[in-house]
Amino acid sequence: MPALPAFLVRHKGLKILSLFLAVTLWFAVGGEERTEVTLSVPLELTNLSSDLVVTSEIPSALQVRIMGPRGLIRSLAQGRLVHTLDLAGFKAGRHSFPLGPHAFSLPRGVVVSRVQPNPLVLTLATTLTRTLPVKPVVSGAPPEGYELKELVVTPAHVTVQGPASELDKLTFIPTLPIILNNLSSSTTLASDLDFKSLHLTLKTPAPIMARITIAPKTMKKTFSGLAVTPSPQNARLQPAKVAVTLEGPWPLFKEFKPEALKISVDTKNLKPGHHRLPVQVTLSSNLTLIKIDPPTLTAVIGKPRN
């Protein structure tokens, strides 16, 4: 019987031990109960050219169905698997990426049975850069008696980047709705741009601020049947009552009482007889007198009794 080569008999004990451990491990893994689970594997896109943008829907994660020994499956489920898709060198257009079993780096003994979505379809579009005005969008209205006088958004213009097919149709960028409900005084609020479903990004991110000017509404109100007082001499007035129209901010009218008006005619030093006198109105609040109807009346002063 020929002798065995020297390399087979050298360290024979270690070789036998290694063979024993390998066989034991094989039986341990091969004999372990197998299981099947679906993993949610995050998707990362890398090396996309700066003049391209993805306009198709991108799944946040791939649903990967795997089968293998329970221990390995448990380790994979507890780890952080990520599938990276390298887009270097791709041009604008529609691209399909098959996701077969060999697309994922998995331990030996674990197989992929299903991937969703598969294939992964991405549409790449050439980007443009444009500077567009920002248009504020409001929602609701101030409380009763108040109104929006001015709304100024800063910055007034923004530079955005996105697909040419989308940017060509835009004349402005709207903000998210700015809520005016319950605003009874001027304020400044933080807002944001509403890109809706467009694939746009700010070239230089900046906070969007809305300076809102709220003021009381200016209103006019007429008070009728108000008595006129002759002073200092007593007189019979024709007519004895007038209507007064006032103008001012709504909150003042809310609390205003017409009894606060002092309406009179000046009968000082007048002799007995008929006199045509202007009606005078004294205001105690910050209201403006618009009209007195009638503006003059007749005061009849009788002869003094002996």
C-alpha positions as CSV (number, residue, x, y, z in Angstrom):
1,M,0.0,0.0,0.0
2,P,1.6,3.3,-1.0
3,A,2.3,5.9,1.7
4,L,0.1,8.9,2.1
5,P,1.5,12.3,1.0
6,A,3.3,14.2,3.7
7,F,0.8,17.1,3.8
8,L,-2.0,14.7,4.6
9,V,-0.3,13.1,7.6
10,R,1.2,16.4,8.9
11,H,-1.0,17.7,11.9
12,K,-3.3,14.8,11.4
13,G,-5.0,15.4,14.8
14,L,-5.9,19.0,13.9
15,K,-7.3,18.0,10.5
16,I,-9.5,15.3,12.0
17,L,-10.8,17.8,14.6
18,S,-11.5,20.4,11.9
19,L,-13.4,17.9,9.8
20,F,-15.4,16.8,12.9
21,L,-16.4,20.4,13.7
22,A,-17.3,21.1,10.1
23,V,-19.5,18.0,9.9
24,T,-21.1,18.9,13.3
25,L,-21.8,22.5,12.2
26,W,-23.3,21.2,8.9
27,F,-25.6,18.9,10.7
28,A,-26.5,21.6,13.2
29,V,-27.5,24.1,10.6
30,G,-29.0,21.6,8.2
31,G,-30.9,20.0,10.9
32,E,-32.2,23.3,12.4
33,E,-35.9,24.0,11.9
34,R,-36.4,26.2,8.8
35,T,-38.8,29.2,8.8
36,E,-40.0,31.8,6.3
37,V,-40.6,35.5,7.0
38,T,-41.0,38.7,5.1
39,L,-38.5,41.5,5.8
40,S,-39.0,45.1,5.1
41,V,-35.6,46.2,3.6
42,P,-35.0,50.0,3.3
43,L,-34.1,51.1,-0.2
44,E,-31.2,53.6,-0.7
45,L,-30.5,55.3,-4.0
46,T,-26.9,56.4,-4.5
47,N,-24.8,58.3,-7.1
48,L,-27.7,60.0,-8.8
49,S,-26.5,62.7,-11.1
50,S,-27.1,66.2,-9.8
51,D,-28.9,67.2,-13.0
52,L,-31.4,64.3,-12.6
53,V,-34.4,63.7,-10.3
54,V,-36.5,60.6,-9.7
55,T,-40.1,61.4,-10.7
56,S,-41.7,58.0,-10.2
57,E,-42.9,56.7,-6.9
58,I,-40.0,55.3,-4.8
59,P,-40.9,52.7,-2.2
60,S,-39.4,53.4,1.2
61,A,-38.6,49.7,1.6
62,L,-38.6,46.4,-0.4
63,Q,-40.7,43.5,0.9
64,V,-38.3,40.5,0.7
65,R,-39.6,37.0,1.5
66,I,-36.8,34.8,2.8
67,M,-36.5,31.2,4.0
68,G,-33.8,29.5,6.0
69,P,-32.7,28.2,9.4
70,R,-34.6,29.8,12.2
71,G,-31.4,31.1,13.9
72,L,-30.2,32.8,10.8
73,I,-33.6,34.3,10.0
74,R,-33.8,35.7,13.5
75,S,-30.4,37.3,13.2
76,L,-31.4,38.9,9.9
77,A,-34.7,40.2,11.3
78,Q,-32.9,41.8,14.2
79,G,-30.2,43.3,12.1
80,R,-30.4,46.3,9.7
81,L,-30.6,45.1,6.1
82,V,-30.4,47.9,3.5
83,H,-30.6,47.5,-0.3
84,T,-28.5,50.0,-2.1
85,L,-29.2,50.9,-5.8
86,D,-26.3,52.5,-7.6
87,L,-27.6,55.0,-10.2
88,A,-24.2,56.1,-11.5
89,G,-24.2,56.6,-15.2
90,F,-27.9,56.4,-15.7
91,K,-29.6,59.0,-18.0
92,A,-33.0,60.5,-18.1
93,G,-35.7,58.0,-19.0
94,R,-37.5,55.0,-17.6
95,H,-35.3,52.2,-16.1
96,S,-36.2,48.8,-14.8
97,F,-34.1,47.0,-12.2
98,P,-34.8,43.3,-11.7
99,L,-34.5,42.2,-8.1
100,G,-33.7,38.4,-8.2
101,P,-32.5,36.2,-5.4
102,H,-28.8,37.2,-6.1
103,A,-29.6,40.9,-5.7
104,F,-29.2,40.6,-1.9
105,S,-26.2,39.6,0.1
106,L,-27.5,36.9,2.5
107,P,-25.8,34.2,4.6
108,R,-25.4,30.8,3.1
109,G,-28.5,28.7,3.7
110,V,-30.9,31.6,3.4
111,V,-32.8,31.9,0.1
112,V,-35.0,34.7,-1.3
113,S,-38.4,33.4,-2.5
114,R,-40.1,36.7,-3.4
115,V,-39.4,40.4,-3.7
116,Q,-42.0,43.2,-4.0
117,P,-41.9,45.3,-6.0
118,N,-40.1,43.4,-8.7
119,P,-38.8,44.7,-11.0
120,L,-38.2,48.1,-9.5
121,V,-39.1,50.8,-12.1
122,L,-37.7,54.3,-11.8
123,T,-38.2,57.3,-14.0
124,L,-35.4,59.8,-14.2
125,A,-36.0,63.4,-15.5
126,T,-33.7,66.2,-16.3
127,T,-33.9,69.1,-13.8
128,L,-34.1,72.8,-14.2
129,T,-33.5,75.7,-11.8
130,R,-36.0,78.6,-11.6
131,T,-36.7,81.5,-9.4
132,L,-40.4,82.0,-8.7
133,P,-42.5,84.3,-6.6
134,V,-44.1,82.9,-3.4
135,K,-47.9,83.3,-3.2
136,P,-49.5,83.2,0.3
137,V,-52.6,81.0,0.6
138,V,-55.0,81.9,3.5
139,S,-57.6,79.8,5.2
140,G,-60.4,81.0,7.3
141,A,-61.1,84.6,8.4
142,P,-60.4,86.8,11.5
143,P,-63.2,87.0,14.1
144,E,-66.2,89.2,13.7
145,G,-65.3,92.8,13.4
146,Y,-61.7,92.3,12.2
147,E,-60.2,92.0,8.8
148,L,-56.9,91.1,7.0
149,K,-55.3,94.3,5.9
150,E,-52.0,93.0,4.6
151,L,-50.1,89.7,4.3
152,V,-46.4,89.8,3.3
153,V,-44.4,86.6,2.9
154,T,-40.6,86.6,3.1
155,P,-38.7,85.6,1.1
156,A,-40.8,87.0,-1.7
157,H,-39.1,84.7,-4.2
158,V,-37.5,81.3,-4.0
159,T,-35.2,79.3,-6.2
160,V,-36.4,75.8,-6.8
161,Q,-35.0,72.8,-8.7
162,G,-37.1,70.1,-10.3
163,P,-38.1,68.4,-13.6
164,A,-38.4,70.7,-16.6
165,S,-41.8,69.3,-17.4
166,E,-43.1,70.5,-14.0
167,L,-41.3,73.8,-13.7
168,D,-42.3,75.0,-17.2
169,K,-46.0,75.1,-16.1
170,L,-45.4,77.1,-12.8
171,T,-45.8,80.8,-12.4
172,F,-45.5,80.9,-8.6
173,I,-45.0,78.6,-5.6
174,P,-47.9,78.6,-3.1
175,T,-47.5,78.4,0.7
176,L,-49.4,75.9,2.9
177,P,-52.6,77.5,4.1
178,I,-52.1,80.2,6.6
179,I,-54.8,80.0,9.2
180,L,-56.5,83.3,10.1
181,N,-59.1,82.0,12.5
182,N,-59.0,83.7,15.9
183,L,-56.4,86.3,14.9
184,S,-57.6,89.7,16.2
185,S,-54.2,91.4,16.1
186,S,-51.1,91.6,13.9
187,T,-48.6,88.8,14.1
188,T,-45.8,86.9,12.3
189,L,-46.2,83.2,11.7
190,A,-43.9,80.5,10.3
191,S,-45.2,78.8,7.1
192,D,-43.9,76.5,4.5
193,L,-44.1,76.0,0.7
194,D,-46.7,73.7,-0.8
195,F,-45.0,71.6,-3.5
196,K,-48.1,69.4,-3.6
197,S,-47.2,66.2,-5.6
198,L,-44.4,68.0,-7.5
199,H,-40.8,66.8,-7.4
200,L,-39.3,70.1,-6.4
201,T,-36.7,71.1,-3.9
202,L,-35.4,74.4,-2.6
203,K,-32.0,75.3,-4.0
204,T,-31.2,77.1,-0.8
205,P,-33.5,76.2,2.1
206,A,-34.8,79.2,4.0
207,P,-37.6,79.7,6.6
208,I,-40.9,81.0,5.1
209,M,-42.3,83.8,7.3
210,A,-45.8,85.4,7.0
211,R,-46.2,88.9,8.4
212,I,-49.9,89.3,9.0
213,T,-51.6,92.7,9.6
214,I,-55.0,92.4,11.3
215,A,-57.1,95.5,12.1
216,P,-60.6,96.2,13.3
217,K,-63.1,96.7,10.5
218,T,-64.2,100.3,9.9
219,M,-67.9,100.6,9.9
220,K,-70.7,103.2,9.7
221,K,-73.8,103.2,11.9
222,T,-76.8,105.5,12.0
223,F,-78.6,106.2,15.3
224,S,-82.1,107.6,14.8
225,G,-84.6,109.3,17.1
226,L,-82.0,111.1,19.3
227,A,-83.3,114.0,21.3
228,V,-81.8,117.4,20.9
229,T,-81.2,119.6,24.0
230,P,-81.4,123.4,23.7
231,S,-78.8,125.2,25.9
232,P,-78.6,127.5,27.7
233,Q,-82.0,128.9,27.1
234,N,-85.0,126.6,26.9
235,A,-86.7,126.4,23.5
236,R,-89.3,124.5,21.6
237,L,-87.4,122.6,18.8
238,Q,-88.8,121.7,15.4
239,P,-88.0,118.8,14.9
240,A,-87.0,117.8,18.4
241,K,-85.1,114.6,17.3
242,V,-82.4,113.9,14.7
243,A,-80.5,111.0,13.2
244,V,-76.7,110.8,13.6
245,T,-74.3,108.7,11.5
246,L,-70.9,107.8,12.9
247,E,-67.9,106.0,11.6
248,G,-65.2,104.1,13.5
249,P,-63.6,100.8,14.4
250,W,-66.0,97.9,15.0
251,P,-64.9,97.2,18.6
252,L,-65.9,100.7,19.7
253,F,-69.4,100.3,18.2
254,K,-69.7,96.9,20.0
255,E,-69.8,98.7,23.4
256,F,-71.1,102.1,22.2
257,K,-74.4,103.5,23.7
258,P,-76.1,106.4,21.8
259,E,-77.0,107.9,25.2
260,A,-73.3,108.9,25.4
261,L,-73.8,111.4,22.6
262,K,-74.4,115.0,23.6
263,I,-76.7,116.5,21.0
264,S,-77.6,120.2,21.3
265,V,-78.3,123.6,19.8
266,D,-76.9,126.8,21.1
267,T,-79.6,129.2,22.3
268,K,-77.3,131.6,24.1
269,N,-78.3,135.3,23.8
270,L,-81.2,134.6,21.4
271,K,-84.3,136.9,21.5
272,P,-87.8,135.6,21.4
273,G,-88.9,134.2,18.1
274,H,-88.0,131.6,15.5
275,H,-84.3,130.8,14.9
276,R,-82.7,128.3,12.5
277,L,-79.8,126.7,14.4
278,P,-77.2,124.1,13.5
279,V,-77.2,120.8,15.5
280,Q,-74.1,120.1,17.5
281,V,-72.8,116.7,18.4
282,T,-70.1,116.1,21.0
283,L,-68.4,112.7,20.8
284,S,-66.8,111.1,23.9
285,S,-65.1,108.3,22.0
286,N,-62.8,107.9,19.0
287,L,-65.6,108.0,16.5
288,T,-66.0,110.3,13.5
289,L,-69.2,112.2,12.9
290,I,-70.3,111.6,9.3
291,K,-73.8,113.1,9.1
292,I,-76.6,114.8,11.1
293,D,-80.1,114.6,9.7
294,P,-81.4,117.2,9.7
295,P,-78.3,119.3,10.1
296,T,-80.3,122.3,11.3
297,L,-83.6,122.8,13.1
298,T,-85.9,125.6,14.2
299,A,-85.8,126.8,17.8
300,V,-88.8,128.7,19.0
301,I,-88.1,131.0,22.0
302,G,-91.0,132.4,23.8
303,K,-91.4,135.9,25.3
304,P,-90.4,136.0,29.0
305,R,-93.4,136.1,31.3
306,N,-93.8,139.2,33.5
